[in-house]
Amino acid sequence: MALVGGFDLVLTTRLHGLVLALRTGTPVLAVDPVRGGAKLSAQAGALRWPALLGAEQLSHASLDRWWTWCLSTDGTAAAARRADVMRG
């Protein structure tokens, strides 16, 4: 957790990457590798995390858009709010 908490951004295709990053308040760009979405999409929705791309949405432009958002003030603030909620 300490290592992930020191990152500026996490890019992941894994459920645990999403959860660990948000738990530490680190913005995460999640890419669900399953066409149509699977557990990664479901968890991002449950956590109300917007930086999610499905396999069919993947492009340079979409990655760049969400990468930029994650590193922005809005993205880092959203990740910090998610961490507060997750910590209870």
C-alpha positions as CSV (number, residue, x, y, z in Angstrom):
1,M,0.0,0.0,0.0
2,A,2.9,2.4,0.8
3,L,4.4,1.8,-2.6
4,V,1.1,2.4,-4.5
5,G,0.4,5.5,-2.3
6,G,3.6,7.0,-3.6
7,F,2.6,6.8,-7.3
8,D,1.1,9.7,-9.2
9,L,-1.1,7.4,-11.2
10,V,-1.9,3.7,-11.5
11,L,-2.8,2.2,-14.9
12,T,-4.4,-1.3,-14.4
13,T,-6.4,-4.1,-15.9
14,R,-6.8,-5.8,-12.6
15,L,-9.5,-5.4,-9.9
16,H,-6.9,-5.3,-7.1
17,G,-5.0,-2.5,-8.8
18,L,-8.1,-0.4,-8.9
19,V,-9.0,-1.0,-5.2
20,L,-5.5,-0.6,-3.8
21,A,-4.9,2.6,-5.7
22,L,-8.2,4.2,-4.6
23,R,-7.7,3.0,-1.1
24,T,-4.5,5.0,-1.0
25,G,-6.0,8.0,-2.7
26,T,-4.0,7.4,-5.9
27,P,-5.8,8.2,-9.2
28,V,-6.2,5.1,-11.3
29,L,-7.0,4.6,-14.9
30,A,-8.7,1.2,-15.1
31,V,-8.9,-0.7,-18.4
32,D,-11.4,-3.6,-18.3
33,P,-9.9,-6.2,-20.7
34,V,-13.2,-8.1,-21.1
35,R,-15.3,-6.9,-24.0
36,G,-18.6,-5.5,-22.6
37,G,-17.1,-5.2,-19.1
38,A,-16.7,-7.6,-16.2
39,K,-15.7,-7.4,-12.6
40,L,-13.4,-4.4,-13.1
41,S,-16.2,-2.4,-14.6
42,A,-18.6,-3.5,-11.9
43,Q,-16.2,-2.5,-9.1
44,A,-15.4,0.9,-10.7
45,G,-19.1,1.5,-10.9
46,A,-19.7,0.5,-7.3
47,L,-16.9,2.8,-6.2
48,R,-18.3,5.6,-8.5
49,W,-14.9,5.9,-10.2
50,P,-15.2,7.4,-13.7
51,A,-11.7,6.7,-15.1
52,L,-12.6,3.4,-16.7
53,L,-12.3,2.2,-20.3
54,G,-13.7,-0.9,-21.7
55,A,-11.7,-3.0,-24.2
56,E,-13.8,-1.7,-27.0
57,Q,-13.3,1.9,-26.0
58,L,-9.5,1.7,-25.9
59,S,-7.7,4.3,-28.1
60,H,-4.8,6.7,-27.9
61,A,-7.3,9.6,-27.5
62,S,-9.3,7.9,-24.7
63,L,-6.2,6.9,-22.8
64,D,-4.8,10.4,-23.1
65,R,-8.1,12.0,-22.0
66,W,-8.3,9.9,-18.8
67,W,-4.6,10.0,-18.1
68,T,-4.7,13.8,-18.2
69,W,-7.8,13.8,-16.0
70,C,-6.3,11.4,-13.4
71,L,-3.3,13.7,-13.1
72,S,-5.4,16.9,-12.9
73,T,-6.6,18.6,-9.7
74,D,-10.0,17.1,-10.3
75,G,-8.7,13.6,-10.7
76,T,-6.4,13.7,-7.6
77,A,-9.2,15.2,-5.5
78,A,-11.7,12.5,-6.7
79,A,-9.2,9.8,-5.7
80,A,-8.7,11.4,-2.3
81,R,-12.5,11.5,-1.7
82,R,-12.8,7.8,-2.7
83,A,-10.0,7.0,-0.2
84,D,-11.9,8.8,2.5
85,V,-15.1,6.9,1.8
86,M,-13.3,3.6,1.6
87,R,-11.6,4.1,4.9
88,G,-15.0,4.7,6.4
